[in-house]
Amino acid sequence: MRRHLSHHIVSLAAALCIVAAAFAAAGEPVAMQVAAAAGPTTEAVQVRLRASAALPPGKIVRIADIAVVEGGDETLRARIAGCDIDIAPKHGQTRSIAAAQVAFRLRLTGLARGTFEVSGVGCELAAGAADDASGVEPQATADPASQLIFEATRSFVMQRLPWDESDIEIELARPVMIPTALLPRVAGATLVPELRSPWPPLGRTQFAVSIVEGGKSLAEVAVFLDVKYMQSVVLAQRPITRGQPITAEDVYLDRRDVRQLASYYTRLQDVVGQTAGQSIRPLEVVRRNHIGDPTGLGIGGPVLVHRGDRVQLLATVGGLMTVIVVGEALEDGRLGETIRVRNVESKRTVLAKVLNRHQVEVPL
């Protein structure tokens, strides 16, 4: 499973870095600056940053993951410990979280000056297992409320896309920001997602999830997902020159997100034995225009779309290929052929040109 968040966290990360730089320029420890205006800080919650932490990629990073939180009021301490600060980087990447970032993030939650002190130079965050120094398993700091909202949104997307669930990958693009007061109420509420991005929900998409209790909406939470449509596609194993017959040793299959691919092959037998019409680089996806066309018309080859198949109806608007709606093929079609396709939503039948096994283009 994967990700959650409103637009504010990524923007927030940049803002936090600016604040950190400002504090550093002032030459004062962060803890001193946070508490300076409030006088004595003996009752303040102490937030001591660890030097490093390792968390599973994509996991929401909370202050308890990167710092020891102790002292002060118990309720306030729990609130600070559970406050999200970032999202764990991918494998092979690291990210530094400065003390000033943590202080600024806590101020954004409405905490008054002097109620907490942040100490430590900063925490180097990496992808991997839980940091041994924390004594916390990855699941221990997971936010059940955010997970419930993510699962509700994920189910909403899965129910509306026509492909097998195994071909769809959904990750949280940003952490989910939930009002603190509502965290314990999410589990018993009804979660109602609504798509705020253009249809269909592919790529970076935004949703608004209403938290409904007793028929009344308590709040609306922004959820940003990255939705990928994955397929096994044919790639070049080594350089293939124009006019060269393609052999089984020249190509292989691998999973790719095909949203941005204008055309592709999903079976080796559709490529092996064909002649390359263009040069193909190693690791490059083999496209339809890479293969020689004996007709000279861009038409031919095996049947790509079969009667009854669910396909994407697309149109070119302003030079950009845009998905319109899901359609059902009413007849078989080869590459470049025009076939009848029924709009699943409106039941209207249109003529569309076959682009690949999953997409047809409607002329406008």
N, C-alpha and C positions, 0 to 999 in steps of 0.2 A: 504494500500500500504506500501511498505517498503523500502528498502535500496540501498546505493550507496558507491563505492570507489575503488581506485587503491590500489595496495599492500602497498603503502607507509604509509597509516594512522595507521594501527595496529603496523607496525614496528616503525613508528614515535612516537606512544604513549610511547613505551619503551625508545626510545632515549630521549624524552622530560623528562621522569622521571629521567634519568641519569643526564641530564643537571640541573634539579631542585636540585638534591642532591649536585651537584658540587657548585651551587650558594649558597646553604644553608651552605655548609662547609666553604665557603669564608667569611661568616658572614656579608655580605653586602646586603642591600635591592636590589631587582631586578631592580627597577627603576633607582637606582644609577649606577648599572653596565651597563645597556643598554645605558645610555646617557653619561657615563663617557668620552668616547673617542671623543665626539662631542662638548664639551664645553657647552654653554648655551642651555637650552631646553625650552625656553619660548614659542616657536612655535610648540613644539612637541604635538602630539595627546595624550591625557591622557586616559589610559585604567585602570579603577578602578574595580577590581574584587568584585563581590558580595560574601557574605558569603555562600550562597546556591542558588540553582536553581532546578526546577523540570520540566522535559520535557517529552513528550510522548515517550515510549520505541521505539528505533530504529531511532529516529529523528536525523538528522545531527545537531550537536551542533556547533553553530557559536559564535564568540566572543561576539556579541551583546546579546546572550542568557545568558551569565554568567558575563557580565561586563557592566559598564556604559562607553560609548566611547564619549569623548567630546573634544572640543578645536582643535587647529591646522587647517590645510587645509581641506576643506570640502570633496574634492575628496579622499584624503588620509584617512580621517575619515570613509567614506563609505566603502573603501576597507578593512580597518581593521575590521570594524563591521561585514562585510560579510565573513570574513575568517573562514573556518571550523577548528575546533580544536579536535573534538572527535565525538562519536556517543552515544546517550543517552542509559543508561543501562536498563536492563529488570526490571520488577516489582520486588521489594524486594531487589534490588541491589543498591549500591551507588558507586560513583567514585569521587576521588579528582583530581581537576585540579589546579596545582600549578602556581603561577605567573611566575616562570621560564619557565614552559612549554609554556605559552602563548607568552612570549618574544622570546623563541627559534623558535616557530612556525612562528611568524611574520618575524624573520630574514630569515627563509627558503623561504619566499615569495619574498625576494629580497629587503626588506625595509632596509634603511641605519640606522646605529646607530644614535641616537639623534633625529630621526623623530617621535619617540613614547616613552612613559614611561608607564610601567606597575606597578601598586601598589596594595596592598592587600596581605594577607597571601595566600589565595587560595579560590576556590569555591567548595563546596560539591555538587555534581550532583546526582540527584535521578530521578527515573521514576515517572511520575504522570502528573498532570495538569500543566499549565504554572505557573511559579513562580509569585506570586502577586507583589513582589517587582519590578519585571522587567517592569510591565505595558504593556507587550507584549503578545498577544495571540499566541498559537503555530504556526498558519498558517503565522503569520506576518514575521517570519524569515525563512520560507521555501524557498528553492532555486528552482525556476521554471525551470531553465535550467537542474539541476540534475534530477528533477522529469520527465522532458520530455525524458531524456536519459534512465532513469529507465523504463518508460512506453514503449519506443520503444524496449528495450531489453526484457521486459516481454512479449510483444506481439510476438516477434520473437520466444521465447520459447514455448508459448502457441500454436502457429500455427504448431509446429513440434512434439508435444507430442500427443499420440493417445487417451488420456483419457479426461474425462469431466473436464471442467475448475474448477468445484467445488471441484475436487479431487486433485488439484494442488495448493500448497502454495509456493509463491515466495517472498523472502525477500532480501533486499540489505545486503550483508555480510560485506561490507565496504563502507564508503562514496565515492562518485564519485569525483575525482579531475579534475576540468575543468580549463584550463588556464583563468585567470581573464579577459583578453582582449576579450575572445570569449563568455563570459557569455551572453551579450546582443544579440549575433548573433545566438544562438542555436535555438530560437523559429522559425526563418525563414529559418533554414537550413534543409536539408534532413539527417536523422540519419540512418546509415547503420550498424547494428550489425553483428558481425561475431564470431562464437564460437571458442574459443581457447583451450578449454578442450576437452577430449575424448567424443565421442558421446555415449549415449544420454546426454542431459544437465540435469543431476540429481545430487543432493548433492551440494557441494561447486564447483561452475563452474565459469570460467573466460571468458569474452567476450571482444572484441575490437570494439568500436563503432566509426565509422568514421563520422565526422561532415562535410558534403558536402554542398558547396554553389556554385551555378553556374557551376556545374559539376566538381569542384575542391575540393579536400579534404583539409580542413583547419587544421585539427588535428585528432588524434586518441586517444580516451579516454578509459581507462581500467575500466571495470565494473565487480564486483564480486557479484554473486548471490548465495543464498542458496535455492535450488529447492527441494521441498518435494512432494512425492506422498502419499497422505493421503487416508486411507481406514478405515471403521468400522471393527474392528477385535474382535474376541472372546478372553476374558481374564477370568482368574479364580477369582471368588469372594472371595473364602476362600480356605484353603488347600484341595487338592484332592489327595488321596493316590492311589498307584498302585492297580489295580483290582477293584476299586470303580466305580459303575455305576454313570454317570454324570447326575445330575438333573438340571432343570431350575434355581434352587436357587444357584447352584454352579458357574454359569458363567454369564457374561454380555458383552455388546458391548461397545466399545469406539474407538474414532478416534486415529490412530497412523500412523506415517511415516513408510511405509513398505519397504523402500529401503533396509534396512539391515536385514530384516526378511527372513530367508531361506524358511519358510512356515508358513501358518496361515489359519484360518477359518474366513469367513466373515458373516456366518449365524449361529444363535444359533441352529437351527434345525439340522445342520450337526454334532453337538457335543452332544446335549442332547439325552440321551438314549444310548450313546456309553459307553464303558468301558475304563477307563484310563489305558494305557499300562505302564505309568510312573507316578511318583509323580509330582504334579504341585503345585508350590508355589502361594500364593495369589498375585494378580495383574500381574501374568506372562501371556504372550501371549500363548494361546493354539496352539501348533504346531502339524503338522501331526504325528510326531513320539510320541506324547503324547497319542495318541488314539490307543487302541488295534487293531491289524490287524489279523482278523480271517483267512486270507489266508496264513499268514507267509511270504508273498512275497512283502509286501509294496505296494500292489495294491488293489484298491477297493473303496467302498464308493460311494457317489453321483457323478454325472457328474459335473466336475469342469469347464471344457472348452467346449464351444459349438461351433459348426461349424459357421464360420463367425466372431467369436470373435477376437479382436485385442489383441495380447499377446506380451510379451518380449521374444525374443530368447536369451538364455544365453549359455555361455560355461565356463568350468572350466579350467583356464590357470594358471599354477604355484600354484595351490591350492586355487586360488581366483576366486570367481564367478564374471564374467564380462558380462555386457550387450553387445550384439552384434548389434541387430537391431530389429525393430518392425516387427512382423509377423502376418499372418492371419491364424487361424485354419481352416483346410479343413475338419475336422471331429470332433465328440465329443470325449472327453477323461476324464477318471477318474484319480485319484491320482496314479502315477507310470506307467500309460499306455503310450505307444509310439504312437504318432499320426503324420499325415502329416501336415506340416505347410509351408505356402508360405511366403518367404521373400518379404515384401511389396515393398522394393526398387529395388531388383534385379529380382523379379518375380520367383526366383528359389524355388523349393519345396524341403524341407528337412524333415527328421524324427527327432522328438524331444519327450522327456519324460516329462509328465505333472508333475509340481512341486506344483502348486496351481492355483487359478482362473486366474491369470494374467501372469504367467511365465512358460516357458517350457525350457528344457535344451537340447542343441544339443551336442551329443558325438563328441569328437575330437580325 
